[in-house]
């Protein structure tokens, strides 16, 4: 059993008096990730993928901003896997960003032949896309990359933010109306773990036997702690085996983590934050 959690005086607790250094975010410029990163600092560096953000933090000791969940499309798997693989990278803070999607181009709407965007934006614009004909939908790593590609395509458009449309000079914009509120949760990650806040995140691997998950969740229930979210992801090194991402609200102390650890083969306490909701 491996329990990576200690509440001691020498635990690195994040304080806002610490100067945030460089922040890596999912680029290129104009992305919603950049908007989230700007809340925490101004020395921002765009990178090509979420996995690269984790790698950069491991090498430099700087910070990164990554999306962890979208209110329409759910958890961001690449972020969860990064938290699991990088034991020395923790959650420092948290922010929720409302997402407004625009169809942006430099051509008339009837002349659009290709639409670029991130899968989450494509999902939000599903009703609009169903009404279109003879238009190719091309997936990209971010909405800002979509805007960049559309700016180089005379028959192309992007589903992106207004900021991205303006950054890449896409003059024609139409807001995509959504039936549901679209919010993306972002986490600031780094080498310091924040232990202050009412919302907590752990990752764990449990024994493959009947009742294992029930026993683990029972630890929270017996203490009157509300589990806000549970999500399973495959272990890459063992086929058909999984780890669990668990987010919960309530009192967190060493005894709770140790008790949960007794029900787990491996447990990682990744940090806490104040919930925006």
N, C-alpha and C positions, 0 to 999 in steps of 0.2 A: 504493500500500500504506500502510495506517495501522496502526502498532503503538503501542498505548497501554499501555506497560509500561516502567518505568525502575527499576533498582535503584541508587539513589544515596543519599547521606547526607541529602538533604533530602526523601526520600520520607516521606510521612505514615504512620508505622507505629503501629498501635493499641497502647497500653499500658494495663494494667488500672489504672494510677494515674490515668488520665483519668476524670473524673467523668462518668458517663453522664447526659445531660440527659433531656429528655422522650422517651418512647418511644411511637410510634404503633403500634397493633395492630388487627387485624380484629375488630371488635366485632359486636354490643354486649357488655357485660360478661358474663363467664361462659364465654367461648370458650376453646378450647384455645390459641389465640394469646395470650390474656391469661395463661394458665398459663406459657407460654414466656417472655413478656415479664417476668413477675415474677422470673424468675431473674436478670435483668440490672438491674432498677431498680424503683422504686416510683412514679415520676411517669408514670403511664400514661394514654394518651388513645385511646379507641376511635374508629375511623373505619369508613366503610361498605364500603370495598373495598380490595383490595391495590393497585390502581392509584392510589388516593387516598393510600395510605401513601407511595409513591414521590414523588408530587407534593408532599406535606407536607415530606418530607425536602429536596427540591430548594429549596423556598421558605424553610424555617426553619433548615436545617443540623442539625436534631435527628436522632434515630435511629428505626428502625422494626424490627419483628419480622414476618417473613413466612414462610409455609410454602413449602418448595421441593420436597419429595417425600414421598409417602405410600407405605408399604411394600406396600399392597394396590393402590392406584389409580395409582401412578406419579408422574411429575413434575407440578408445578403450573404450568400454562402461563402464567398471568397473572404469576407471579413471574419466570419466565424472560424473558418479553417485557419486563418492567419493567427487569431488569438490562441487557438489550440496548439499550433505548431511552434509558436514563439513563446515559450514559457516566461521569458524575461521582458515581455512587452505587456503593459497593463493599461487599464482605462484611467484616464486622468480627468476627463470631464465629458459633458454630453450636451447636445443642443438639438432642437427640432426645427426644421426649415420647411415652411409651406412651399409646395411645388406648383408653379404655374407654367404650363406648357404652351408654346406658340408654334404654329407652322410658319417657318421663315424661309424666304427665298428671294432671289433677284429676278424672278420671272412671274408672269401672270399665273394664277392658280390653275387655269385650264391647260397650261403648257408644262406643268410638272409631270415628270416621268419617273423620278426616283425620289424616295423619301428616306433620309438617314436618321437613325436615332438609337438611343440605348433601349434595351428591351423593356424597362419599366415605363419609359415614356411611350413606347409603342403600345403597351398594354393600356395605358390611360387613354390613348387616342383611338382605341379599338372601334368605338362607334363611328368615328369619323372615317377611319380607314375602310370600314365595311361598305361605306357609300361611294368609295372611289373605284375607278376601273382603269386597268392597264397601267398601274403604277407599281413599280418594284419597291419593296420595303427592305432596306439594308440595315442590319444591326451594327452598332458601333460600341466602343468601350465606354463612351460618355456622351452626354448631349452636346457638350462643347466640341468634341471631335466631329459630331454630326454637322454642327454649324460650319466648322472649318471645311469639311468635304463639300457641303452644299455651296459654299462660297466659290468653289472651284469648278462647279458643275452648272452649266447654263440651263439645264433642265432639272436641276436638283433642288430639293428643299430639305429642311431639317425640322425635327420636333425638338425644341430646345427652349432655354430661358430667353427672356428679352435681353438680358445682359449678354448672352452669347451671340444673339442675332446682331446686336449693336457692335459688339467687338469685331465680328467678321464681316460687317458691312452688308448684312442682309436687310434690304430696305422694305420688303413686303412681309408684314406679319399679321397673322390671324390667331387670336386666342382660341385654344381648344377647350371647349366647355366640358367639365367632368361632372358626373352625377354624384361622385363621392369626394370628400375632402382628401387631398393628396398631400401627405406630410412624410418627409424622410427624416429619420433619426440618424444623427452623426455622433461618433465618439472621437474625442481627442485621445490619442494613444501615445505612450512614451515609456521610459524606463522607470518612472516613479508611479507607484500605485496610490490612487486616492482611496481612503477608507472612510471618508465622511459622506454621508448621504443616506437616504431612505431606500434606495433601489440598489440591489446587489446582483452581481453576475458571477456564476461559477460554471465551469466545464467539468464534466466527470465521465469516467468509464466505469460501468457497473458489471458485476458478474453475470454471465449468461445462464441464468437459472430462473425458474418461476418465482415471482414475487419480488425480484430485486428492485425494480422500479417502484413498486408499491412501498417497499421498506424505506427507500430513499426519500420519497415524497412524504411519507408518514412522519419523518423527522420534522419537516416544516409544519405539517398539520398539527402535530402534538404541541407545538409552541404557538399556535395561532398565527402563523406566518402565511401570508398570501403569496401563492406562486402566480406570477403575472404571465409567464411564458415558458414553454418547454419545447425543444426542437432537437431532432436527432440528425446527425451527420455521419457518413461512413468513415471508418478508420481506414486510411489509405494502405496501411501495412498489413491489415488482416481482413480478408474478404468476408462480407456479410456480418461484420461487427461494427458497432457504432459508439460514438460519444454523444453526450447530451449537453446542450446549452440550456441553462436554467437561469431565469431572471425572477427575483422575488423581492417583496417589500416587507419590512419589519425590522426587528432588532437583530443585529448580527454581532456575534461574539465568537471567541475562540472555541468555546464548548460546542456551539452549533456546528462549526466547521469540522471539528474533530469527530463529532457524532456522525455527520454525513460522510466523513472520510472512512469510518468503520463500515459503511454500507457500500463503499466504492473500491475499485481497484486503483483508481487514480482520480484525484480531484484538484482542480486549479481554481483558486480564488483570484479573479481578474480585476476586481475593484468595485467601487461604489460611486454613486452620483446622486444628485438631487433631481428628482423626476420633474419634467416640465408640465406634465398633465395634471 
